[in-house]
Each structure stands twice: as C-alpha cells, then as structure tokens.
Amino acid sequence: MEETLNDIEGALDALRERLEGEGVKYLFGAFVDIHGVAKSKVVPLSHLEEMATGSERYTVGALEGMGALGPHEDECLGIPDLSRLTVLPWDRRYAVAPANLRFEGAPYSHDSRHVLQTQIAAAAELGYRVNLGIEPEVYVLREGEDGQIEPWATDDGINGPTRGYDIDATVTADAFLEPMVEYMNELGWKVYSFDHEGGDSQYEFDFDYCEALEMADRMILFRLMVKHVARTLGAFASFMPKWSSSSFGSGAHLNMSLADLESGANAFSAAAEKGRNGYTPAAMAFTAGLLEHAGAITALACSTVNSYKRLLPIGHMNEISWAPVYAAYGDNNRTLMCRLPTGRQCVELRTADMGSNFYLVTALMLGAGLEGIRRRLDPGEPVNTDTYSVDDAELAAAGVHRLPRTLGDACDALERDELARDVLGEEFHRSFVSYKREEWRQYNTVVSEWERDQYLRLW
C-alpha cells in the first residue's frame, strides 16, 4: 500500500512539474449541470495533490437540476479524471479535467458523467468498446447598434435563402474558423472538414470519432473554445437549437458504433453479402432499440422548449427544414430519427441538438441500443422515401410516427420509459422529468409577440 501511495505521489509530482513547464497556473475539475453546462472551482496548480483526492466540495443542490440536497446536507466531492487533463491551447494558464461527483462515499445520483460511464461498463460486459463522433453546429452572433441580435458575418444575409457550403462566406469567416481548427488539431482531434452551414454565420466542424466518454468530455472543451474565439471577435456563440424563427436549427448528430473489445473490429460493419446493406445483425438490433425508446431519447436529445421549433418538417421560412421528425430509420434518409450511412458503418442519431447534455443523451442512446442487442430486436425495413412529402396518416398506417412535438410530450414519454429510469437512476430520472415539466409549464404561461400580432385586435 505504501509503495502504491508513493507511486501516486510521484506521478502527481511529475504531472505538476510538466504543467509548470507548460505555463499552467490554474486547474478546473469540471462536472456538468442538468443542461450540460460545465461547473468547477479554480484550483492553483500548487494544490494539485489535494484536488486529486477530492478537496473541492460543491453545494450542487443550488445548481440547475442537480437534485434536492439542501443547505443542511453534506456537499459533493469533485474527483478530477487527471488522465483526461487538457491544457487550454487558447490560454495555457488553465487546464481542465472532467470530474465525477461523489456523495458520502458513492457516486452522486445526479452525476451525468457517471451515468454514461455505467452504460459504457455495460457495453464492456457484452464485449464492446463504444465509439462516438459528434457533428456540432454553432452560430456566431453579435449585438447590433440597435440592440438587436444579428449574424456576426454581415455579408451572410446578402445572398438568400442560404449560403450553405458557400466558399466566399467560408473564407470571409476565417477569423473565426482558422483558430477553431488550429485549436482542435492542437488537441489531437484531427479535423477533417469544416464548413459554413445553411444559417447566416452558422458553422459546423467534423473531426475524428473516439471513445464515447472521451467524446462527451471533449464537448465541454468545444463549448469553451467556441465561446472564447467568438469573444475575440466582439461576438458571442450560441448553441441554442433554433435561435430565430428564420434561422436553420443547430443539430449535433451523434454517430455511434460498437467495436469488439479484443480485436477492435467495428461490430456494426459486415460484408454486403452477409449483412443488411453492409450492417451486421448487432447494428440492426441496436437501431431497433433506439426506435423502441424514441420518445424518451428525444426528451434528452431535444431537452429544451426551443428544441421543438427545430423538429418541424416545414419551418417559419416555409421551406423544408431537413430536421429528423419521424421515429424510423433509413439508409440515407435525413428526415428520420436514425440514419445508417452507406459511407461508414455507424448508427447516426439525428435528433440531438446543441442544447443537449451530451453525457445523458449518449448514455440513453447506448442503453437503448444495448437493450436492442440483448433482446435481438428487429427494426424492420428502412424507410427511404421523403417523408416530408407523405401525409402523416399514410405514414402512421405504415408504422411511421412523429417524434414528440413538444417538450411536454417528450417528458411524458421519458416518465413512462422504464429503461430511461434505469439508465438515469430513479432520482435523476425523477429530477429531470420534474425540472423539464416546470420549464414547459413556464413557457406556456408567457404571451408571445406572435400571439399579440395575431389576436390583440382580431375581434
């Protein structure tokens, strides 16, 4: 035991020396609240050893959706995962490590990271490693002289209705895009493409997939990075799923696959003659599990009132939205919850948006998929028609149904779902449903400008 303690102390000494050499002064051990917003105290590097053993205590009951711990109860300890410690390339005074919360010697019930770790462990018991890629979309906005919020790149509004993939619009945004790509590559994320999306001053970054927990941890850094770069331009970053009535939504598609723990081979990939369109029975069963729990998954993947302004076939602009609104899967059908791409073997969850708590939605996606594998579920045949052009009644007759249309409907689905209760844990499940139900209730008490325009002088 003494030798083990000496080894730990030696490793911490070496880590502290390395960080000092890199100019690091301060450390964050970051956990997230119900929204996926990162929280942490700041610890001077000289106190690394104490931080590693849980010196930082948090009154998490005062944070958003983090349980009912009152002022008379003990605090949570933040235990940083120092194996994932990252020096921020845009400000090397700071390093961030994802952290887990512990309460009275056990994992805290509302620790989102632990929720995902539990499902990753369940996958390992079945012989799988979980890989994940995320395609984050973000808007860069600013406040105009009249106080109105507008796109950061003023030229974006010149050519309507969309400047998606536009070369000129991309090049003129290099003050934002270039540092973003440089920082991500410095962190080893291996950006392989980035682009100007359909919305004005909306951008997407595509980078290599990795192990699922690491990818969820990366999203903490990604949000911090985007906000920093936007601030240097006198702008701000928005991860709101749909920031204005006339804007395109910001998705965050989750691309998940399972790999054999021993060989590393993609367990979803099969030769065309042995699988359905190149996918193994395990991939199909995984997909079926997602569809069986579509409503509950939507509650986590689309966790705000605003999310459902994105999940519409036709938006305010009276153009198709390209949003995934139906609980079905297709080969390359972007109108559906799930897509099985022909160019890579993974299951793409298209519903998730940038307002997600990525730990939670990844955990439930994985839990549902693993249940599908255990039960050998069959998702049926793919839906490869343009569902936007088919009447809902006709789709329903074919077994294709709309996802929840509001946060209230999604909360109902989440509350009914026993697997979701098991994945989140009884207490966190109850807190999430209650918190989001209150968000939905409050929203329905607010009279909007649209309502005044529509009804104020109608009669």
N, C-alpha and C positions, 0 to 999 in steps of 0.2 A: 504493500500500500504506500509506504514511504517513497519507494522508487517511482511509483506512478505519479504521486504528487510532485516529486522533483521533475519528472518529465513534463508535466503540465506547466509548472512554473518556468521551466527552461524554454518551452515553446512560446509562452506569453512574453518572456523577456526578448526572445528573438523577434517576435511579431512587433513588439513595441519599438525595438531598435530599427527594424525595417521601415515602419511607419514614420518614425522620426526622420530617417534619412530621406523620405519622400516629402517631407514638409507637413505632415499631418499634425494638427493640434487638437482636434476635437472628434468625438465619436458619437454616432447615433445608433441605438439599438431599436429598430423600427418595427412596430406592430401596426395593425390597421383597425379602424373602427368598422361599424356595420357597412359604411359606404365604400370601404377600401381606401380611405384617406389615411396616410401614414402619420403616426404619432411617435414621439420619443422625447426624452430629456437629452440634454447635451452633456457629455462626459469628457473632461480633459483627458488627453492621452496618458497622462501620468497616473490616472486611476483605472487603467485598462484591466488590471488584475481583479479589482473589486467589481467592476462592471461585468466581467466574465462569469462571476459567480452569483449574479443577481442582486447587486447593490441597489439598482434603481427600482423604486417602488412606485406604483401607479394607482391612483384612485379612479379606476376605469368606470365606476358607476356614474361618474359625472360626464362621461363621453357619450357620443351618439350611439344608441342601440347596443350598449355593451353590458347589459344585464342590470340587475336591481341591487347591486352592492351599495349599501347605504353608508352614511358617514360614521356609523358606529361599528362597521365591519373592517376586517383586515384589508390590506392592499394586495395587488398582484405584483409579482416579481417579473421583470423583463429579463429573459435569458437570451443574449445575442448568439446567433449562429456565426461564430467567427470564421468558419470555413468559407462563408459567403461574404466576408467583409470586402467592401468595394470603396476605393478612393475615388472621390468625385472628380472626373477629369476637368470639369469647368471651375472647380475651386478645391485645390488639393489640401486646403486646411482641414477638410472634412472627409470622414469615411463613414459609410453606412453599412450596418449589418442587419439583416432581417432577424427579428426576435420572436420568441414564443413567450406567452404569458403563463405563469404558474400561480396557483392559489392554494394555500395551505398544503403544499407539497405535491400537488397534482396539476395536470394541465387544466387551464381555466376553461370553463364551459363555452365562453364566447370568443375563444382564440381562433380566428379564421384560418391561420396558417396550420394549426394543429388539425383542424377539420380536414384539410387537404392531405396532410401527412398520414392521417388514418386511412384514407382511401388509397393512397399510394402503397401503404403497407398491405392492404387487402389485395391489391393487384399483384404485389410481390408473392403473396401466398399462393396465387394462381400461376406463378411463374413468369410474370410480366414486369417489364420496366415501362413507365408511362412517358411518352414524348409529346411535346406540345409546341405548336407555333401559334403566335397571335399576330394579327394584321391590324395594328392600331391606326385609327384615323383621328385627326385633330384639326380644329380651327385655330387660326391665329387672328385675333381681333384687336380693335383699338377703340378708344372713345373719341368721337369726332368733336369738332369745335362747338357743335350744338348740343353736346352731351349724349348724342345717340351712338349706339354701338354699331360699328361698321367693319367690313373686312380690312385686314391690315394692308394688303396689297391693293392700292386704289385702282389700278388698271384692271383688276379682275372683273369688274362689273361692265366693262366696255362691250365685250362680246358675249351675248346671251344665247341660249339659256344656260350653257355650261362651258367651262373651259377645262373639262376633264382631259388629262393627258396632254394638254397644250404645252408645246415646247417653250414658246415665248413666256408664258405665265410661270413655267417652272424655272427658267433661267433668271427671270426677274425676282424670284423669291430665294435666290441663292444666299442672301444674308441670313435667312433662317435655316434653309436646308443644309448648306455645307457644314456649319458647325454641328448640327444634329448628327449628320452621317459620320463626321470625324470622331465625335464623342462615342457613338455607338461602336464604331470599329475599334477605337482605343480600348473599349471594354471587352472586345473579342466577340461581339455579336454578329459580325460578318453580314453587313447589309448587302443584299444582292439586287435591290431595286428600291426606288422611291419615286413618288410622282405627285403631281397636282391633281387632286380628286375633283369630283364634279362640282362641289360647292366653291364659292368665292373664298380664297385663302384657306382652303381645306387641303390637307396633305396626308399621305399615307407612307409608311415605312415598312418594308419587308426584309426580314433578317432570318438567319438560320433558326430552326427549331432546336430545342434542347430538352432536358429532363423537366417534367411538368412543374415541380416545386421551384426549380431554378427560374423557369419562365415567369411564374407568378411573382417571384421575388423581383425579377427584372422590371416588372411593370411599376413597382414603387419608384425605381430609378428613372424609368422612362418619363413618368409624370413630372418628377422633379426637374429632369433635364429640359423637357419641353417648356415648362414654365420659366425656367432660367433664361433660355435662349430668347423666348418671346419678350421677356422684360428688357433684355439688352437692346431691343428694337423699339422700345416705347410702346409695346403691345402687351397682350396677355393671351394665354392659351385657354381654350375652352374644350372640356371633354363632355359637355352637355350632349345628350344623344341627338337632339334637334334644336339648335339654338334660335332659329327663327322660322316663321311659317313658310318662307320661300327658300329656305336652305335645304340642302340634302342632309340626310342623317349621317351620324358618325358611328359606324359599326366597329366591332373588334372581333372579327371571326376567329373562332378557336378551332385549330386543326390538330386533332388528337390521333395518335396511333399507339399501339402497344408493340413492344419488342420483346422477343424471347430473352429471358434473363441470362441464359447461358451462352447462346450463340450471337445475340444482338440482332438477329434477323427480324424484319418487320412482320409481325404476326398477322397483319391485315393484307399483305401482298401475296398474291397467288398467280401462277401462270394462267393465262386466259382460258386454257382448256380445262383447268382444274377448279377454277373459281368463277363466281358471277362477275363478269366484266373486270376480271383481274383481282377481285376481292375474295378473301377467304370466308368460310362459314363463321369464323370468330368475328370478323368485321361486320358481317350482316347481322349477327346476333347482337353485337354491340349497338348497332344502329337501331335495331328494334327496341332495345332497352331505352334509348333516348326518346323514341316516339311514344313509348308507353308512359313516360313521365314528362311529356312535353309541357304540360301546364305548369308543373312545379319548377321545371328548369327555366321556363320563361320568367317566372317570378324573380329568379336570381339573375338571369342574363339580361333582363329588362326591368330593373328594380326601381325605376322612378316613374312618377306620373308622366313626365315628359317622354319617356321611352316609347309610349304607345302613340305618340304623334309621328314617330318613325315607322311603326309597324302598320302601315296602310298601303294598299295596292296603288292608290292614286292620292297624291298629296295636294296641298293647297295650290300648287302651281298647275294643277290639272294635267300632270304628266305622270307616267308610271314611276314608281319610287325605287324599283329594284329591291325592295325590302322583302325579307322572308316572312310571310304571313300565314303559311299553312303548315300543319303538323304532318309532314310527309317527307320523303327523301327522293332525290333524283340523282342522275349521273352527273349532269352539269346544270341542273335547274336551280337558278338563283332566287326563285320565288318561294322556296321551301325552307323549312327549318334546317334540314340536313342535306348536305351535298357530298357525294362520293366522287371526287375529281378523277378524271381519266388520266391526268398527267402525273399524279402522285397518289399513293395509297394511304389515305387517312380519312377520318370522318370529320367533316367541317360543320361545326355548329355556327350557323349564320345569324342566329338571333341576337347573340351577345352584342352589347353596345359599350361605348367608352365610359358609361356610368357604372359599370359593373364592379363589384368586389371580386376580383379575379380568383382569389383563393376559393371563395364559396361556389361560384358558378363552375369552376373546374372540378371541384370536389363532387358536386352533384352530377355533372356530366359523366365523370368517371364512375361514380357509384351506380348510376343507371345503366351505363354500358356494361359494367361487370355483372350486374344482375341479368342483363340480357344474355351474356355468355353462359352464366351458371344455369339459366333456365332454357338455353338453346332456343331463344325466341327467333321468329322469322318476320322480317319487316314487310314481306310481300314483294310485289313487283315495283320497280321505280316509277315515279310519276315524271314523265319527261315532256309533258305539254305545258304551254304557257298558261298557268292557272289564272293569271290576271284576266285572260280573255274568256274564261269559262264561268258560268253562273254558279254562285255558292250552292244552290240547291242541287245542281248537277254534280258538283264536286262532292257534296255530302253523300249523295247516292252512291258514289264510287268509293266512299270511305275516307275522303279527304276533308278535313275540318279546319276551320280557322283556329289559330292560336288565341289565347286570351286577348280581348280587345282593350282592356283597361287594367290598371294596377289592381283595382278591386277584384276583378275576375281572376287575376293571377294569384292574388292572396288566397282566394277561396280554393284554388287548385292546390296551392302549396300546403294549406292547412289539412286538406284531405289526404295528402300523399304520405303514406307510411314510410316509404323508402327515404323521402326527404327528412322526415322526423328522425330516422335512424342515422342518416349521414350527418345532419347538423347537430344531432343530440337534442334531447327533449327540451332543455332550457333555451338553447339558442334558437331552435325552431319556433318555440312559442314567442320569444322576444322579437324575432324577425317579422313574423306574421302580425304581431301587435303593433310594432313600430310602423310598418308599411301600411297597415289598415288606417292608422291615425293620419299618415301622410295623405292617403286617399280621401279621408273624411275632411281634412282641412281644405284640400283642393276643391272639393265640391261645395264649400261654403263661400268661395271667392267669386264675385261677379266680375266677369272679364270685359274688356273693351269691345270684343266681338258681340257680346250679349247686349251691351248698351247700343251699339250701332244697329243691331238687328231689331231690338224690341222697344227702345226707350220712347219712340213716338209712333209706334206701329198702329195703335188704336186711337 
